[in-house]
């Protein structure tokens, strides 16, 4: 396996079309990838990480709650809870609303599909 080959899990998930998108570029991409989606819900989630050894890195990755160090993601899921779009990870204290405004992961979702932001 050469360095340019994707990891096995990523290749398999991509082949099965269950690997979430990072960003929807257009309406056409959404309709092609998720033809059965009737509703989209967007919410932030925090993924715990190992406590960094460097003091500055600890402060940057402190969630401000839950007494742990985390990375934050925004996820757009459909009514079956399949993850459609998953943002890149962000560090530190960040409100879901501000993250959503900066990331805009739902820009390619058709207007006819209701979007709920939690």
KABELUR-V196265 format. One record per run of one state. SS is the DSSP state (h for helix, s for strand, l for the rest). FROM is the first residue (numbers start at 1). TO is the last residue. Records with the same first field share a line. If there is no record, write none. Layout:
SS = FROM-TO / FROM-TO
This chain:
l = 1-7 / 16-20 / 22-26 / 34-38 / 49-54 / 63-68 / 78-82 / 87-89 / 92-95 / 104-113 / 118-118
h = 8-15 / 27-33 / 55-61 / 96-103
s = 21-21 / 39-48 / 62-62 / 69-77 / 83-86 / 90-91 / 114-117
